[in-house]
Amino acid sequence: MTEPTRTSGPDPLLDEALDWVVRLKAGSPTRADVDALQRWRAQSPDHEEAFRTAASLLRTASAAAKELAEEKAAAASVVALPPRPSRALTRRIVLGGAIAAAAGYMMIRPPLEMWPSIDELSADYRTGKGEQRKVMLAPDISVELNTQTSLALRPTPNETRVELISGEASVVARRSSPTPLVMLARDGRISALQADFNARCIDGVVSVTCLDGIVTVEQDGRSVQLRKAEQVTYSRAGLQASLPVDAKQVAAWQTGLLIFRDRPLASVVDEVNRYRAGKIIITNAELKLRLVNGTFQVDKLDNFVAQVEQLFGARITSLPGGVVLMS
């Protein structure tokens, strides 16, 4: 997919899209705001194209602002953006002098991550909570998206390239050409010619598991080759050493199962929250550390809270909006 070409004249539709993007990133968006945006995008292909262009422009401006902040850290200061900026201010922030003004800008994620961020909404393929989707990127490349996953097409002349913005995906590559599939995730890249692999990008940590064949993972000048049942993780801390894993357990989500072996309850709840409507929050530090061994069906996670209550004697408090407190 190539970026839409902009003309030199004014573009009212793009102006509206820029207003939407900055409003949701700089203000305090509600579920109603997100729903209203989705309705705006659905009005026509031109509305959708304008939104994608606006999101891309803001990503570029934010990246430039971050670089400027690093270069001038001593002088950098946070500039608060108004929750409902005017159209003129929106365009200036995104397209003009905002690079300096936004030196301290940080991406604002939705509260409790209960709905997607702008980056996720602007993906070419996206799944919601509990949703899975299979996509054929080419006759010899298929990708299965797990719950809450966003994938963007990033084609180049010499590569078949995609970006895993967030979430989890299982890839089957059977390239008939010598050009590998390249998947970008955070600041690293994953490449494969004849291989199956599972990639996961959540909370700034990327883990890649080779399910079959050979997969190459690169980050910051370092690379690791993975073979079947090997996994590697990378983050800002760097590329870690590869480790043997249970590949069937990693890929169990494709069969509708979540398998946990000696996992702290806090980690299990984080995973369940990706599938289950609402948000479970553990407020008891000791309870977070309790170990879980079990297999759960993705389509029956409504029973999860009751199971934790029974197994660990947890106290359950249900709040509006699907929020559940465990103590």
Backbone bond lengths (Angstrom), bond angles and torsions (degrees), N, CA, C in turn:
res aa  C-N    CA-C-N  psi(-1)  N-CA   C-N-CA  omega(-1)  CA-C   N-CA-C  phi
1 M - - - 1.468 - - 1.514 108.86 -
2 T 1.339 117.44 129.82 1.451 121.34 178.37 1.514 109.71 -100.42
3 E 1.319 115.91 151.76 1.455 119.95 -179.98 1.522 109.47 -68.18
4 P 1.333 119.64 138.27 1.457 121.84 178.52 1.522 110.49 -60.34
5 T 1.333 115.69 141.96 1.458 120.54 -179.97 1.517 109.85 -82.78
6 R 1.312 116.80 130.84 1.461 121.10 -179.02 1.513 109.88 -95.66
7 T 1.321 117.03 141.44 1.448 121.80 174.50 1.507 108.74 -86.79
8 S 1.356 115.36 169.08 1.465 119.10 -176.88 1.518 112.18 -79.00
9 G 1.335 117.58 -19.75 1.453 120.63 -178.06 1.506 112.19 -81.11
10 P 1.346 116.51 175.09 1.458 120.37 -179.97 1.518 111.40 -66.87
11 D 1.308 116.17 148.91 1.463 122.51 -179.98 1.523 107.68 -129.46
12 P 1.332 117.67 93.12 1.479 120.07 -176.27 1.523 113.16 -57.62
13 L 1.337 116.71 -36.86 1.463 119.39 -178.09 1.525 110.76 -67.36
14 L 1.333 116.11 -40.13 1.465 119.40 177.21 1.521 110.27 -66.70
15 D 1.333 116.87 -36.96 1.467 119.90 175.72 1.527 110.73 -57.16
16 E 1.323 116.00 -45.75 1.472 119.81 179.17 1.524 110.37 -62.31
17 A 1.341 116.13 -42.76 1.462 119.84 -179.84 1.520 111.27 -62.87
18 L 1.328 116.99 -41.13 1.465 120.76 177.97 1.527 110.72 -62.93
19 D 1.323 116.22 -39.19 1.469 119.74 176.38 1.523 110.38 -59.26
20 W 1.329 115.91 -45.40 1.468 119.97 -179.89 1.530 111.06 -61.37
21 V 1.330 116.23 -47.08 1.459 120.08 -176.08 1.516 111.58 -61.97
22 V 1.319 117.22 -49.03 1.468 120.03 -177.88 1.525 110.41 -69.77
23 R 1.331 117.23 -35.89 1.469 120.02 178.79 1.523 110.55 -58.93
24 L 1.336 116.97 -44.88 1.458 119.72 -177.05 1.522 111.84 -75.34
25 K 1.343 117.84 -30.38 1.465 119.16 -178.25 1.519 112.29 -84.76
26 A 1.338 116.56 -30.53 1.465 119.39 -173.39 1.513 113.43 -101.91
27 G 1.309 118.02 -17.29 1.452 120.15 -178.52 1.516 112.11 -98.80
28 S 1.323 115.60 -151.56 1.461 121.94 177.60 1.524 107.66 -122.19
29 P 1.343 117.54 75.95 1.462 120.83 -172.74 1.522 112.75 -64.24
30 T 1.301 114.27 144.21 1.457 121.53 174.96 1.516 108.94 -105.63
31 R 1.328 116.06 171.71 1.460 119.72 175.69 1.530 110.23 -58.27
32 A 1.336 117.67 -36.86 1.458 121.02 179.05 1.525 111.10 -62.80
33 D 1.356 116.90 -37.73 1.460 120.45 177.74 1.524 111.11 -62.57
34 V 1.350 115.43 -44.75 1.464 120.33 -179.64 1.527 110.39 -63.59
35 D 1.329 116.96 -43.75 1.464 120.62 179.02 1.526 110.96 -62.95
36 A 1.340 116.91 -38.96 1.458 120.69 178.90 1.530 110.86 -64.76
37 L 1.327 116.67 -39.15 1.458 120.28 176.46 1.521 110.91 -61.75
38 Q 1.323 116.53 -44.55 1.467 119.89 -179.54 1.524 110.93 -61.01
39 R 1.330 116.70 -38.30 1.470 119.74 177.57 1.529 110.40 -66.39
40 W 1.346 116.53 -39.07 1.459 120.34 178.56 1.523 110.45 -62.88
41 R 1.327 117.11 -44.04 1.466 121.57 -180.00 1.517 112.13 -63.12
42 A 1.332 117.14 -34.14 1.463 121.84 -174.25 1.532 112.92 -78.33
43 Q 1.325 118.25 -4.07 1.461 120.06 -176.30 1.522 113.21 -64.55
44 S 1.348 116.44 -34.46 1.464 119.34 -179.27 1.524 109.16 -169.50
45 P 1.344 117.45 162.89 1.473 119.88 174.38 1.528 112.20 -59.00
46 D 1.345 117.10 -32.47 1.463 119.29 178.62 1.525 111.62 -65.52
47 H 1.346 117.05 -37.92 1.466 120.58 176.83 1.530 110.07 -62.79
48 E 1.338 116.54 -43.91 1.468 120.51 -179.18 1.522 110.36 -64.77
49 E 1.342 116.89 -42.49 1.462 120.66 179.32 1.524 110.81 -63.65
50 A 1.333 116.97 -41.12 1.464 120.50 178.51 1.523 111.28 -62.43
51 F 1.329 116.32 -39.84 1.468 119.69 179.59 1.528 110.72 -64.01
52 R 1.333 116.86 -45.20 1.470 119.88 -179.45 1.533 110.28 -62.42
53 T 1.330 116.74 -40.89 1.463 120.18 178.69 1.530 110.81 -63.45
54 A 1.331 116.83 -43.99 1.464 120.85 179.91 1.524 111.26 -62.21
55 A 1.336 116.42 -43.43 1.465 120.04 179.53 1.521 110.81 -63.07
56 S 1.331 116.61 -40.44 1.462 120.74 178.97 1.522 111.21 -64.77
57 L 1.344 116.68 -41.45 1.463 120.62 178.64 1.525 111.66 -62.50
58 L 1.326 116.72 -41.32 1.454 119.37 -179.46 1.524 111.42 -69.29
59 R 1.352 116.76 -36.05 1.475 119.40 176.07 1.527 109.86 -60.61
60 T 1.347 116.06 -43.30 1.461 120.18 -179.52 1.528 111.05 -63.83
61 A 1.327 116.36 -44.09 1.462 120.40 179.10 1.515 111.50 -63.79
62 S 1.335 116.56 -40.15 1.465 120.55 -179.40 1.522 110.98 -65.78
63 A 1.354 116.07 -40.18 1.466 119.65 179.17 1.526 110.49 -64.67
64 A 1.334 116.57 -42.38 1.460 119.80 178.42 1.525 111.14 -64.44
65 A 1.319 116.16 -38.98 1.459 120.24 179.15 1.524 111.05 -63.32
66 K 1.330 115.59 -39.04 1.464 119.68 179.29 1.518 110.69 -63.92
67 E 1.348 116.70 -42.95 1.458 120.05 178.64 1.533 110.51 -62.08
68 L 1.320 116.32 -42.35 1.457 120.12 179.31 1.521 110.89 -63.17
69 A 1.324 116.55 -40.07 1.465 120.35 -179.60 1.517 111.11 -63.39
70 E 1.353 116.15 -37.84 1.462 119.50 179.45 1.522 111.12 -68.46
71 E 1.341 116.60 -35.56 1.460 120.05 -179.01 1.526 111.67 -73.00
72 K 1.332 115.99 -31.86 1.467 120.50 -176.01 1.521 110.29 -122.63
73 A 1.322 115.90 48.38 1.461 120.85 -174.91 1.526 111.89 -59.63
74 A 1.311 117.54 -35.53 1.459 120.42 -176.28 1.519 111.76 -66.71
75 A 1.336 116.08 -29.58 1.462 119.30 -175.95 1.520 112.63 -103.38
76 A 1.347 115.76 -5.10 1.467 119.31 -174.17 1.518 110.64 -68.09
77 S 1.318 116.50 143.57 1.459 121.15 175.19 1.508 108.45 -142.82
78 V 1.341 116.84 151.54 1.447 121.47 -177.99 1.511 110.17 -79.51
79 V 1.311 116.85 130.11 1.453 122.12 177.13 1.515 108.06 -108.59
80 A 1.322 117.39 119.19 1.458 121.07 -179.52 1.510 109.63 -77.79
81 L 1.322 117.36 125.78 1.452 121.24 178.19 1.516 109.36 -90.25
82 P 1.331 118.44 138.03 1.464 120.70 -178.31 1.508 111.08 -66.06
83 P 1.355 117.55 146.43 1.455 120.62 -177.10 1.512 113.68 -65.80
84 R 1.303 118.66 -24.83 1.462 121.10 179.79 1.532 108.79 -132.39
85 P 1.357 118.36 71.71 1.454 120.61 -175.32 1.518 111.06 -67.64
86 S 1.345 115.21 152.66 1.460 119.99 176.39 1.508 109.38 -73.44
87 R 1.333 116.18 164.81 1.459 120.28 -178.39 1.523 110.71 -62.03
88 A 1.341 116.93 -42.05 1.461 119.89 -179.47 1.515 110.55 -62.20
89 L 1.335 117.01 -42.07 1.459 120.86 179.39 1.516 109.91 -66.82
90 T 1.338 116.56 -40.11 1.463 120.46 179.63 1.519 110.62 -57.08
91 R 1.338 116.87 -49.83 1.456 119.89 -177.54 1.527 111.10 -65.22
92 R 1.339 117.64 -36.03 1.460 119.77 179.18 1.519 110.55 -67.35
93 I 1.359 115.80 -40.50 1.460 119.34 179.89 1.514 110.84 -61.47
94 V 1.327 115.58 -45.90 1.464 119.25 -172.24 1.512 112.42 -80.99
95 L 1.333 117.71 -39.32 1.448 120.50 -168.00 1.521 114.87 -107.43
96 G 1.334 118.19 -18.09 1.451 118.68 -172.09 1.496 115.04 -123.60
97 G 1.366 115.47 -118.08 1.451 120.68 -173.09 1.496 114.54 -71.10
98 A 1.330 117.76 7.17 1.454 121.11 -179.57 1.505 113.16 -66.52
99 I 1.319 118.69 -21.64 1.462 120.62 -177.25 1.534 109.99 -56.70
100 A 1.334 116.97 -45.19 1.457 119.94 178.55 1.520 110.67 -77.52
101 A 1.332 116.59 -41.06 1.464 119.91 -176.48 1.508 111.74 -64.44
102 A 1.343 116.24 -28.74 1.468 120.55 -176.14 1.522 111.90 -97.46
103 A 1.337 118.48 24.94 1.466 121.18 -175.15 1.514 112.13 -56.86
104 G 1.335 116.18 -34.00 1.460 119.00 -179.74 1.507 112.95 -99.55
105 Y 1.326 117.25 15.11 1.471 120.76 -175.07 1.525 111.84 -67.87
106 M 1.301 116.80 136.02 1.467 122.58 175.99 1.515 108.24 -127.47
107 M 1.331 115.90 141.83 1.454 119.09 178.82 1.521 110.29 -64.33
108 I 1.318 115.92 130.69 1.463 121.34 178.69 1.509 108.94 -98.83
109 R 1.323 117.59 119.76 1.458 121.60 179.22 1.519 109.67 -91.53
110 P 1.306 117.32 155.16 1.463 120.47 179.66 1.526 111.18 -59.11
111 P 1.340 118.12 148.15 1.460 120.66 179.49 1.518 111.61 -58.72
112 L 1.334 115.84 131.64 1.468 123.29 -178.86 1.517 112.33 58.50
113 E 1.349 118.55 11.77 1.458 123.27 -178.98 1.525 111.27 52.60
114 M 1.336 116.25 39.38 1.455 120.34 -176.09 1.519 112.33 -88.03
115 W 1.349 118.26 -3.89 1.454 120.66 168.72 1.525 107.70 -148.91
116 P 1.335 118.40 166.18 1.465 121.00 -171.38 1.517 113.73 -69.47
117 S 1.337 115.12 155.54 1.456 121.65 173.10 1.525 108.67 -80.93
118 I 1.345 116.06 172.67 1.454 120.50 178.38 1.528 110.69 -60.19
119 D 1.329 117.73 -43.85 1.464 120.37 179.70 1.524 111.09 -57.81
120 E 1.324 116.03 -41.88 1.457 119.74 -179.08 1.524 111.07 -68.62
121 L 1.331 116.72 -40.57 1.459 120.22 -179.86 1.520 111.94 -64.68
122 S 1.334 117.50 -27.71 1.462 120.89 -176.77 1.523 112.73 -89.24
123 A 1.329 118.86 4.79 1.457 122.05 179.20 1.526 110.77 -68.68
124 D 1.334 115.55 157.16 1.464 120.26 177.16 1.528 111.04 -73.97
125 Y 1.315 116.72 -33.81 1.467 121.70 177.48 1.517 108.26 -132.55
126 R 1.344 116.66 134.59 1.462 119.75 -177.81 1.515 109.60 -150.08
127 T 1.326 115.92 143.18 1.460 121.50 174.92 1.521 109.31 -117.20
128 G 1.329 116.09 149.08 1.448 121.56 176.69 1.521 110.75 -91.81
129 K 1.316 116.42 -173.17 1.467 120.77 179.63 1.522 110.00 -61.35
130 G 1.338 115.00 130.18 1.447 120.60 177.04 1.513 114.75 76.18
131 E 1.321 117.53 0.24 1.466 121.37 -177.67 1.526 110.49 -98.45
132 Q 1.327 116.13 143.56 1.461 121.97 172.94 1.523 108.35 -129.29
133 R 1.322 115.70 150.67 1.466 119.15 -175.10 1.520 110.22 -150.98
134 K 1.338 116.37 138.04 1.463 121.04 177.58 1.516 109.15 -106.10
135 V 1.341 115.64 134.23 1.460 121.82 -177.27 1.523 108.95 -128.28
136 M 1.341 116.42 133.37 1.458 121.24 172.82 1.524 107.91 -95.83
137 L 1.330 116.53 106.69 1.453 120.45 179.82 1.519 111.31 -77.35
138 A 1.310 115.53 -26.47 1.463 123.55 178.21 1.525 106.56 -161.80
139 P 1.333 118.13 166.94 1.468 118.94 179.15 1.528 113.72 -56.74
140 D 1.342 116.14 -24.83 1.471 119.51 -178.07 1.522 112.83 -113.62
141 I 1.337 117.62 16.34 1.474 121.28 178.28 1.524 109.31 -139.73
142 S 1.332 116.18 121.72 1.461 120.48 174.30 1.520 109.29 -124.76
143 V 1.324 115.25 147.25 1.459 121.55 -179.98 1.512 108.48 -133.18
144 E 1.325 116.65 129.23 1.461 121.09 173.87 1.522 108.03 -106.37
145 L 1.321 116.31 121.61 1.459 121.92 -178.63 1.520 109.53 -92.29
146 N 1.310 116.29 131.62 1.455 121.38 175.45 1.530 108.76 -85.22
147 T 1.308 115.86 -176.04 1.465 121.77 -179.75 1.524 112.21 -56.43
148 Q 1.335 116.94 145.55 1.464 124.14 175.90 1.527 112.53 47.80
149 T 1.313 114.79 53.96 1.460 120.80 -177.85 1.521 110.14 -121.25
150 S 1.323 115.77 138.99 1.460 122.02 179.56 1.515 109.40 -126.30
151 L 1.326 115.44 127.73 1.467 122.13 -177.58 1.523 108.80 -128.60
152 A 1.333 116.61 133.02 1.465 121.34 -179.51 1.518 109.49 -120.53
153 L 1.326 116.02 144.62 1.457 121.74 175.61 1.521 108.91 -83.08
154 R 1.328 116.77 129.60 1.467 122.00 179.28 1.530 109.40 -130.76
155 P 1.326 118.68 59.46 1.463 120.83 -173.49 1.522 112.37 -67.93
156 T 1.332 115.51 146.88 1.453 123.09 172.86 1.525 107.31 -130.44
157 P 1.325 118.42 164.31 1.472 120.05 -177.26 1.518 114.35 -57.82
158 N 1.334 117.35 -31.21 1.465 119.84 -173.36 1.525 114.22 -112.82
159 E 1.336 118.01 5.99 1.459 120.17 -176.94 1.524 111.22 -142.53
160 T 1.321 115.06 147.75 1.456 120.89 164.81 1.520 105.48 -91.62
161 R 1.329 116.18 108.72 1.464 119.93 -169.36 1.525 110.93 -129.22
162 V 1.330 115.80 136.96 1.458 122.07 174.91 1.525 107.94 -133.55
163 E 1.313 116.06 165.13 1.466 120.57 177.21 1.519 109.73 -125.19
164 L 1.315 116.23 126.32 1.461 121.78 172.37 1.528 106.31 -86.21
165 I 1.329 116.04 98.88 1.461 120.18 -177.36 1.520 110.36 -69.09
166 S 1.323 116.13 -44.12 1.462 121.27 177.80 1.513 108.33 -164.43
167 G 1.333 115.42 159.70 1.460 120.45 176.32 1.520 113.03 99.59
168 E 1.333 115.21 -147.19 1.460 121.12 -172.55 1.521 109.85 -145.18
169 A 1.325 115.68 139.53 1.459 119.82 -178.85 1.526 109.99 -144.50
170 S 1.330 115.52 144.86 1.457 122.16 174.48 1.522 107.89 -109.37
171 V 1.320 116.58 127.32 1.462 121.73 -172.62 1.524 110.29 -117.18
172 V 1.329 115.48 136.04 1.462 122.14 172.19 1.519 107.21 -119.10
173 A 1.340 116.78 113.41 1.462 122.11 -179.53 1.520 108.98 -114.72
174 R 1.330 115.26 124.31 1.461 122.05 176.68 1.522 107.44 -131.49
175 R 1.325 115.35 64.44 1.459 120.73 -171.92 1.522 111.77 -64.34
176 S 1.302 115.64 132.62 1.463 121.79 175.85 1.523 110.77 -92.03
177 S 1.350 115.85 -7.11 1.466 121.55 177.86 1.528 108.39 -114.11
178 P 1.344 116.62 166.55 1.480 118.85 178.70 1.521 113.41 -77.27
179 T 1.327 117.36 1.49 1.466 121.01 -179.17 1.520 110.24 -89.60
180 P 1.326 118.83 118.50 1.468 120.22 -177.17 1.516 112.91 -75.17
181 L 1.320 115.57 158.82 1.456 120.39 166.50 1.529 107.33 -73.63
182 V 1.325 116.66 134.93 1.462 121.25 176.91 1.524 108.54 -118.63
183 M 1.321 115.81 125.43 1.461 121.17 175.08 1.523 108.19 -113.63
184 L 1.313 115.92 122.50 1.462 121.54 174.91 1.520 108.64 -89.55
185 A 1.315 116.25 141.22 1.461 121.52 176.15 1.519 107.28 -150.34
186 R 1.338 115.22 116.55 1.467 120.70 -173.02 1.527 109.54 54.15
187 D 1.334 118.26 -125.40 1.460 120.16 -176.96 1.528 112.21 -103.72
188 G 1.312 116.79 25.77 1.451 120.83 178.80 1.515 111.92 -128.22
189 R 1.332 115.99 176.09 1.458 120.67 177.95 1.515 110.56 -140.88
190 I 1.332 113.93 145.75 1.457 122.72 -178.73 1.517 106.65 -120.96
191 S 1.338 118.11 130.77 1.459 120.22 -179.09 1.522 110.44 -131.88
192 A 1.336 115.08 144.93 1.458 120.82 -178.59 1.523 110.11 -154.36
193 L 1.322 116.18 142.02 1.463 122.55 174.15 1.520 111.04 -102.84
194 Q 1.319 115.02 -57.99 1.462 122.35 -179.70 1.527 107.37 -127.49
195 A 1.313 116.28 84.42 1.466 118.51 -174.97 1.520 111.30 -161.65
196 D 1.337 114.73 158.60 1.459 123.03 169.15 1.529 106.64 -114.62
197 F 1.332 116.21 134.90 1.458 117.41 176.91 1.517 110.49 -149.40
198 N 1.337 114.58 158.70 1.460 122.84 177.47 1.522 107.62 -114.33
199 A 1.330 116.86 126.64 1.467 121.30 179.51 1.521 109.11 -120.27
200 R 1.319 115.17 138.51 1.455 121.40 -175.87 1.527 107.86 -135.53
201 C 1.347 116.44 127.55 1.462 121.50 -178.03 1.524 108.29 -132.55
202 I 1.332 115.82 98.27 1.464 121.12 -174.97 1.525 109.28 -139.77
203 D 1.327 115.74 132.18 1.467 122.34 176.87 1.530 112.64 54.18
204 G 1.328 117.22 39.19 1.445 121.19 175.65 1.516 115.30 79.93
205 V 1.331 117.85 2.45 1.465 122.04 179.72 1.530 108.68 -114.47
206 V 1.315 115.87 131.25 1.463 121.74 179.47 1.526 108.56 -114.38
207 S 1.322 116.36 130.04 1.460 120.62 174.04 1.521 108.68 -125.47
208 V 1.318 115.78 137.44 1.457 122.35 -177.99 1.518 108.17 -125.39
209 T 1.325 116.36 128.18 1.456 122.25 179.55 1.514 109.25 -120.50
210 C 1.322 116.91 125.81 1.456 121.30 175.99 1.527 108.42 -82.62
211 L 1.328 115.96 122.32 1.458 121.61 178.99 1.524 111.43 -95.91
212 D 1.334 116.43 -23.90 1.466 121.72 177.85 1.526 108.23 -170.34
213 G 1.330 116.38 148.40 1.457 120.02 179.29 1.513 112.68 81.30
214 I 1.343 115.90 -149.60 1.469 122.44 -178.73 1.522 109.16 -129.87
215 V 1.326 116.54 131.70 1.458 123.09 -179.25 1.526 108.33 -125.96
216 T 1.330 116.96 135.52 1.457 121.96 177.93 1.528 109.75 -106.98
217 V 1.324 115.98 129.98 1.462 121.89 179.71 1.524 107.98 -119.75
218 E 1.337 116.12 128.70 1.463 121.22 -177.36 1.520 110.64 -127.20
219 Q 1.316 114.91 142.40 1.466 120.87 173.69 1.517 109.62 -157.00
220 D 1.322 115.82 129.43 1.456 121.95 173.00 1.534 112.63 51.22
221 G 1.328 116.13 45.68 1.456 120.60 175.98 1.508 115.65 82.47
222 R 1.314 118.12 -4.10 1.461 121.64 177.57 1.521 109.51 -109.27
223 S 1.340 116.04 152.42 1.465 119.44 179.36 1.519 110.43 -142.38
224 V 1.334 114.15 152.61 1.468 122.00 177.93 1.522 107.95 -135.24
225 Q 1.326 116.62 135.75 1.461 120.84 173.48 1.525 109.06 -99.82
226 L 1.315 114.91 125.78 1.458 120.38 -179.83 1.516 110.63 -105.00
227 R 1.318 115.03 141.18 1.462 121.44 171.83 1.526 108.60 -115.48
228 K 1.296 117.08 177.21 1.460 121.97 -173.03 1.528 112.04 -50.03
229 A 1.332 115.58 133.14 1.465 124.03 177.56 1.522 112.70 67.61
230 E 1.334 117.12 29.23 1.464 121.91 172.81 1.528 108.74 -118.85
231 Q 1.324 115.45 147.31 1.456 121.23 -176.82 1.521 110.02 -135.30
232 V 1.341 115.84 145.30 1.454 120.56 174.83 1.529 107.78 -134.51
233 T 1.334 114.93 149.54 1.462 121.75 -179.36 1.519 109.41 -125.96
234 Y 1.334 115.95 143.75 1.459 118.98 172.97 1.524 110.24 -143.47
235 S 1.331 114.53 157.34 1.462 123.01 -179.57 1.523 106.71 -160.01
236 R 1.326 116.64 -161.92 1.459 118.79 176.06 1.517 111.74 -62.35
237 A 1.321 115.88 -23.22 1.467 120.21 179.23 1.520 112.47 -74.62
238 G 1.348 117.33 -9.45 1.452 120.57 178.18 1.511 113.23 111.52
239 L 1.331 114.34 179.66 1.462 122.54 -179.25 1.525 109.29 -85.87
240 Q 1.329 115.83 122.19 1.455 120.38 -177.62 1.531 110.94 -86.62
241 A 1.317 116.46 169.98 1.464 120.89 176.91 1.527 109.70 -71.77
242 S 1.316 116.67 148.53 1.466 120.63 179.29 1.526 110.52 -73.28
243 L 1.338 115.49 151.00 1.456 121.76 -177.61 1.529 110.03 -135.52
244 P 1.334 117.66 149.86 1.466 119.44 173.94 1.523 110.48 -73.67
245 V 1.329 117.18 141.70 1.463 121.73 -179.93 1.529 109.10 -139.51
246 D 1.326 114.63 168.36 1.460 121.13 173.13 1.525 107.31 -85.17
247 A 1.320 116.62 100.29 1.463 120.94 -175.33 1.522 111.98 -62.47
248 K 1.320 117.34 -35.33 1.465 120.37 179.82 1.529 111.07 -64.72
249 Q 1.333 116.23 -36.32 1.461 120.29 178.42 1.520 110.51 -67.72
250 V 1.337 116.43 -41.54 1.461 120.83 179.85 1.529 110.97 -61.45
251 A 1.334 116.22 -40.68 1.465 120.85 -175.35 1.527 113.08 -93.40
252 A 1.319 117.59 8.68 1.473 120.65 -175.86 1.524 112.70 -61.03
253 W 1.333 117.48 -26.63 1.471 120.15 -178.93 1.521 111.23 -60.00
254 Q 1.334 117.43 -25.90 1.460 120.08 -179.88 1.527 112.04 -69.08
255 T 1.312 116.47 -19.64 1.468 120.80 176.61 1.524 111.45 -104.30
256 G 1.343 116.70 11.90 1.453 120.60 176.17 1.512 114.57 83.62
257 L 1.329 117.56 21.74 1.465 121.22 -177.51 1.532 111.37 -123.99
258 L 1.323 115.68 148.64 1.461 123.29 169.52 1.522 107.16 -118.82
259 I 1.327 116.27 119.11 1.461 121.26 -176.51 1.523 108.97 -113.05
260 F 1.339 115.45 126.87 1.466 120.95 -179.21 1.528 109.32 -123.57
261 R 1.331 115.29 134.21 1.456 121.75 177.76 1.526 108.49 -128.67
262 D 1.340 115.38 111.07 1.470 121.09 179.40 1.528 111.84 52.78
263 R 1.309 116.48 45.62 1.462 122.05 178.15 1.519 109.49 -101.10
264 P 1.345 118.94 133.63 1.467 120.84 175.16 1.528 109.82 -58.34
265 L 1.315 115.64 145.51 1.458 120.01 -178.49 1.525 111.31 -57.44
266 A 1.320 118.07 -35.63 1.464 120.90 179.35 1.522 110.87 -58.66
267 S 1.330 116.31 -41.86 1.463 120.77 179.12 1.526 110.92 -68.97
268 V 1.318 116.62 -38.78 1.464 121.23 178.72 1.527 110.18 -64.00
269 V 1.322 116.30 -44.08 1.468 120.46 179.90 1.534 110.60 -62.90
270 D 1.327 117.01 -40.10 1.463 119.86 177.15 1.530 110.62 -56.75
271 E 1.321 115.54 -41.92 1.466 119.59 -179.57 1.523 111.39 -70.72
272 V 1.310 117.05 -43.53 1.464 120.94 179.68 1.527 110.46 -62.00
273 N 1.318 117.20 -36.25 1.468 121.00 179.52 1.527 112.23 -60.95
274 R 1.312 117.13 -23.40 1.459 120.19 179.50 1.533 111.42 -73.18
275 Y 1.325 116.67 -20.87 1.464 121.20 -176.82 1.520 113.40 -108.00
276 R 1.296 115.44 -34.51 1.467 120.96 -170.78 1.527 111.05 -90.56
277 A 1.325 116.28 140.42 1.464 120.26 177.66 1.526 110.42 -62.41
278 G 1.323 116.99 144.87 1.462 120.73 -179.44 1.514 111.97 86.73
279 K 1.321 116.25 -155.05 1.463 121.72 -176.76 1.521 109.83 -150.72
280 I 1.336 117.11 127.07 1.460 122.43 174.90 1.529 108.17 -98.87
281 I 1.332 116.69 130.76 1.461 121.86 -179.43 1.527 108.49 -126.66
282 I 1.333 116.51 125.98 1.469 121.26 177.28 1.519 108.46 -93.28
283 T 1.314 116.81 124.20 1.471 121.09 -178.02 1.521 113.14 -104.28
284 N 1.326 116.93 -2.80 1.467 121.90 -178.21 1.524 108.95 -107.99
285 A 1.332 116.44 118.91 1.465 121.13 -175.75 1.526 112.02 -61.74
286 E 1.322 117.27 -39.27 1.466 120.58 -179.55 1.521 110.86 -67.11
287 L 1.331 115.88 -39.80 1.457 120.04 179.89 1.527 111.10 -62.91
288 K 1.316 117.29 -35.65 1.464 120.83 179.65 1.525 112.65 -58.34
289 L 1.334 115.97 -30.26 1.460 120.58 -174.24 1.525 113.78 -88.74
290 R 1.324 118.05 -9.20 1.460 120.66 -179.27 1.519 109.67 -61.42
291 L 1.331 116.80 134.63 1.460 121.37 -175.10 1.524 111.61 -85.46
292 V 1.305 114.90 142.41 1.457 121.89 -177.88 1.525 109.55 -118.77
293 N 1.326 116.38 131.42 1.455 123.26 171.03 1.520 107.00 -128.16
294 G 1.296 116.09 116.45 1.458 117.13 -178.45 1.509 112.81 176.36
295 T 1.325 114.06 168.92 1.465 121.98 177.30 1.524 108.09 -122.36
296 F 1.317 116.16 128.33 1.455 121.46 -177.06 1.527 109.44 -121.13
297 Q 1.322 115.43 141.69 1.450 120.62 176.46 1.525 109.36 -86.68
298 V 1.307 115.34 130.38 1.461 120.87 -176.53 1.521 111.46 -59.16
299 D 1.327 117.19 -36.05 1.465 119.67 -176.92 1.529 113.29 -83.78
300 K 1.346 116.48 5.44 1.461 119.46 178.52 1.524 111.79 -128.25
301 L 1.319 116.93 29.17 1.459 120.45 -177.02 1.526 112.92 -75.56
302 D 1.332 117.50 -6.94 1.463 119.40 173.28 1.524 111.23 -63.16
303 N 1.333 116.25 -21.35 1.470 121.15 179.18 1.530 112.36 -86.20
304 F 1.332 117.40 -6.70 1.459 120.45 -172.36 1.522 112.63 -60.79
305 V 1.323 117.13 -45.32 1.474 120.43 -177.49 1.525 110.52 -61.15
306 A 1.325 116.93 -43.91 1.470 120.42 179.23 1.521 111.00 -64.24
307 Q 1.339 117.45 -35.42 1.466 120.77 178.88 1.522 111.20 -66.52
308 V 1.322 116.97 -41.76 1.472 120.18 177.97 1.521 110.46 -65.74
309 E 1.315 115.97 -40.22 1.464 120.51 177.93 1.526 110.83 -59.54
310 Q 1.325 116.46 -41.84 1.466 121.16 -178.15 1.528 111.63 -74.34
311 L 1.332 117.02 -42.90 1.462 120.67 -175.19 1.523 113.14 -72.14
312 F 1.344 116.84 -41.08 1.461 120.45 -172.27 1.518 113.46 -113.68
313 G 1.326 117.04 2.10 1.459 119.71 -178.95 1.507 113.10 65.18
314 A 1.301 116.42 31.14 1.465 120.23 -177.84 1.523 110.77 -71.95
315 R 1.312 115.00 147.06 1.459 120.48 174.45 1.521 108.59 -90.71
316 I 1.316 117.10 129.00 1.458 122.19 -173.62 1.530 110.34 -110.92
317 T 1.324 115.57 130.18 1.461 121.45 175.07 1.529 108.10 -125.96
318 S 1.320 116.22 119.02 1.464 120.99 -179.82 1.517 109.88 -96.41
319 L 1.353 115.60 132.21 1.453 122.35 -178.91 1.533 109.44 -118.86
320 P 1.330 117.14 163.47 1.456 119.91 177.80 1.532 111.58 -57.90
321 G 1.330 116.86 154.74 1.444 120.93 177.54 1.509 113.92 81.41
322 G 1.332 117.35 11.84 1.461 119.87 179.08 1.512 114.56 79.87
323 V 1.334 117.93 11.07 1.471 121.46 178.94 1.530 108.90 -82.30
324 V 1.335 116.26 130.90 1.458 122.95 179.27 1.519 109.71 -123.51
325 L 1.339 116.96 126.73 1.466 121.35 176.97 1.517 109.45 -100.09
326 M 1.329 116.60 131.29 1.467 122.75 175.56 1.513 108.64 -112.18
327 S 1.337 117.01 130.20 1.465 120.00 179.62 1.539 109.26 -142.17
